[in-house]
Amino acid sequence: MKKFLTGMLALLIGASVSMAQTTAPAKTAKKEKPKTEQKAVSDTTKKLKKDGTPDKRFKENKPTEGPKKKDGTPDKRYKANKKS
């Protein structure tokens, strides 16, 4: 009886491992931006990421206004919006 239960346990474990989800393959194709858009972003004063978008870690690339509410008005809880 022990051999039978051990065999069934091994069979169930093997079946569950084979049905486990596999990781999705990484996408190799990258979308390229149109050349006109790439030229517009190539300003020398802005620091860019590898994909050509402005890097928001730098002050010159951050928006001057603070966060907004859902209706589009400035959210006064933030310091950037309190000065006005």
N, C-alpha and C positions, 0 to 999 in steps of 0.2 A: 504494500500500500504506500510506503514511503517513496519507493521508486516512481510509482504512478503520479503522486502529488508533485514530486520534484520535477518530473518530466513535463507535467502540465504547467507548472510555474515557469519553467524555462521557455516553453512554447508561448505563453502569454507575454512574458517579458520581451521575447524576440519579436512578437507581432507588434507590441506597442512601440518598440524602438524603430521598427521599419515604417510605422505610420507617423512618426514625429515630423513636424514641419521642418522643411529645409529653408535655408536663407535664400532670399531672392538674389539672382545674379546682378552684379553692379551694372548700371547703365554706362555704356562706353561712348555713346554718341552724345555730343554736347551741341546745344542749339547755338548757332552763331547769330550775333546781332547784325542787322543791316549796316553797311559801311557808313551810311549817313549818320546813324545814331552813334557810332563809335567816334566819329570826328567831333561831334557835339560835346562829348564827355571828356575829350582829351585836353581840357584846360590845364595849364601848368600850375595854377595855384591850388588845385584840388588834388588830394592824395587819393589814389585809386587802388582797388583790390585787383587781383589777377584777372577777374572776369570783366573788368572795366567799369564797374559801378563805384560810386563814391564811397569811401571808407568812413563810416559814421563815428569812428573812434576819435577823429580829429575835429577840432573846434570849427575849422572853416567849412566842414561838410555837414555840420549839424544845423537843423532848422532854427531860425531865430525865435520862433514862437514855441510855446510850450504845448503840452497835450490839450486836446479838445474833447468836449463832451460829444455824445452821440448826435446832438442836434447841430453841431458845428461851432458852438460858442466856446470861447476859451474857458478852461477849467481853472477857477481861482484858487484851488487848493495848492497849486504849484507855484513856485517862486517866479518862474519866467513869465507867468501870466498876471502876477500881482502888481507889477510896476505900471500898468496902464489903467 
